[in-house]
Amino acid sequence: MKKILISINVILFLSFITATLYAQTIDISVARTKASGTTVTIEGIITNGSEFGTIRYIQDNTAAIAVYDYNFSSVKRGDKVKLTGKITEYNNLIEITNVSSHTIISSNNNLPSPAELSFSTGFSENYEGQLVKFTNVTFSQTGTFAGNQNYDILQNSNSEKARINDNTNIVGSQIPTKSITLIGIMSQYKSTYQLLPRDLSDLGFMNSILTATEINTTDITINFKTQYSGSTILQYGITKNLELGEISDNSSVTDHTLKITGLQPATFYYVKALSINASSDTVISGIAYFSTASLSSGEIKVYFNNSVDNTYSQGENAVFLNRTFDDTLAAYINRAKETIDLAVYNLNNQGFSVNLSTALNNAANRGVRVRVIGGGSTANLGFNDFSTDINKIKSPQGINYKIMHNKFFVFDANSSNPDEAIVCTGSTNLTDGQIHSDPNNIIIINDQALAKAYVIEFEEMWGSSTSHPSSMKAKFGKFKSDNTPHFFNVGGKYIELYFSPSDNVNNKIIDAINTADASIYFATFAFTRKVIAYPIVDRFNDGVYVAGIFDDIGGYNKDAYDVLHDAIGSDIIEYTGNGIFHHKYAIIDHAITAQDIDPIIITGSHNWSSSANTSNDENTLIIHDGLTASVYFQEWAQRFKDEGGSVFVGMKENEKLVNEKTNLSSFIINNQLNVNINSESKNNSMILLYNINGKLIFSKNVNVDKGNNNFSFNLNKLTRSFYIIKFINSEVNISQKLIK
């Protein structure tokens, strides 16, 4: 017996020693020498973020290594991380996979200084995975950068490769024409070492995309940031020659704001920014494209082909068009006076009450220029009904292209009457099932600037600005460029517009998600990207309410569904109704009324997938408007309830106070509502209680004295649920979430 006990103790001791060895942190340089399959524990600084997708590079003072694991891809640049995983090799790149554990020790650390090297020494195994820097570098190619493409770079007489990832903000910017200092992470693919720049600053550009902070009919205010204080210079023009001149402000700042005046309504301008610091160093931006505001009304109409719940309305009721999407579209076709441009994945009039091909024929017959682009991968039987007056093309098919997935009309974009310029887009293909049964949305916007931007996209695929297409000049998919403005003032509403695959739209979706303060509701046909799921989980972990509907959780959506459902639970559900759940929208912070909160609706044809981001032709609108977001929420709530979900209107706890010196605290015990108010002044006030559907279930006028005030109210039949309590008077408007 004693012998057995000793043996057991020895085994336990050896197991302890083995576990300790495996958990022992080693230098990355040592980890890189281990055989594939070896489990290692390392510690270092993360040197890149989501701009490379899932992969992360980690560096200590000895070396660097790649880490590839979906569960590790939420770490950020500047995080100091300890991780355990297995050494492996992928196309000659040494990396760590199967990360069994990781701990973020600290965040926002300074990154390792890039090693300054020559091409002859830097493009080698010695520096694989590390941040490196090369001076006096020129690019062989000219034009603008495309994503997922290698570029020849030269240093003296040596030539190497730089690879531009499609998730970086480099895509669409001008390729430098002069020698630059180039920074990036040294990587390897098969026998080729390639430098991976992470963003514009790695090319010597300012690491700031130009944004329009104010857009009016005759002026645009441009903002950008620089690392060091310097002057503000803007060059601008109708063409990329920036022929209209330059304006400047010599004040030395890092947050730059400058207004360009004397512009024309609904007109597009190219802008480049420069800044000169105290050392006479100049940083420059890429050339960006901006639009002034139009003189259109900016009216936005949204329609749904399934029922809605107007009890959630915040002033504008959602509209359910019961089997009449086709009639509505025909009405717009019939009103067109000069031009109609249609880009649609599939058109088939079978089952329609109105033949849309006939409506287009009639428009062409009365003198309207009608141009149609269809998806080449679908039958598009409606094309067979077109008269000879309509010019049409289909997108190409082949290994270099996937699908033209747009569903948009543009009416009278260049009309002399700006109220006749209309864009109609959304998720709806022009087929019987899509029009009449599959949950879908159509959004119709009266704005001439937005319409002109859609025409630019249309004509890039059309290959011509005339009535006749040019197959030689037509560009689809990855061959397109980022050539439209992205920011619009539409009737006082701020709208962003992006096209795939040139505009890296998945990152724009992630940026919008990251703004959420209170709630995210999504409704998606295809949600395959974990890289979008992880930021949603991050917002949920920060207290944001999240709920969403997937079309199919067992197939293409499984990975993203698993990430979200594991973190969030039963508020992530699957559509079980008839047909397919074809929406592609998200609603952010729609119920918040505080001035510094930004309600958003994301909508369009773009599924949350890799193909939509990198291959397909798609369009996406990000609309910053509470009423429009509320309209979409009325449809979302009905779909969620149809699947058995309990709708909760997410509101930011301690919603922004008008007077932050007034404090509200409340709780419910049994059926008694207890409220404490600490007020700076004496006033007449009101206490209101709403259920999770936003319905008012209790209100009471109260007299509040300066200092602490306590109130108790007996309320019958309060179910176990979430509630919203509001305290309102002439000075404050406070909201809090309650749980019974």
Buried (B, 14 or more C-beta within 10 A) or exposed (E): EEEEEEEEEEEEEEEEEEEEEEEEBBBBBEBBEBEEEBBBBBBBBBBBBBBBBBBBBBBBEBBBBBBBBBBBBBBBBBBBBBBBBBBBEBEEBBBBBBBEEBEBEEEEEEEBEBBEBEBEEBBEEEBBBBBBBBEEBBBEEEEBBBBEBBBEBBBEEEEBBBBBBBBBBBBBBBBBEEBBBBBBBBBBBEEBBBBBBBBBBBBBBBBBBBBBEBBBBEBBBBBBBBEEBBBBBBBBBBEEEBEBEEBBBEEBBBEBEBBBEEBEBBBBBBBBBBBBBEEEEEBBBBBBBBBBBBBBEBEBBBBBBBBBBBEBBBEBBBBBBEBBBBEBBBEBBEEBBBBBBBBBBBBBBEEBEBBBBBBBBBBBEEEBBBBBBBBBBBEBBBBEBBEEBBBBBBBBEEEEBBBBBBBBBBBBBBBEEBBBBBBBBBBBBBBBBBBBBBBBBBBBBBBBBBBBBBBBBBBBBBBBEEEEBEEEEBBBBBBBBBBBBBBBBBBEBBBBBBBBBBBBBBBBBBEBBEBBBBBBBBBBBBBBBBBBBBBBBBBBEEEBBBBBBBBBBEEBBEBBBBBBBEBBEEBBBBBEBEBBBBBBBBBBBBBBBBEEBBBBBBBBBBBBBBBBBBBBBBBBBBBBBBBBBBBBBBBBBBBBEBEEBEBBBBBBEBBBBBEEEBBBEBEBEEEEBEBEBBBBBEBEBEBBBBBBBBEEEBEEEBEBEEEEBEBEBEBEEBEEEBBBBBBBBEBBBBBBBBEB
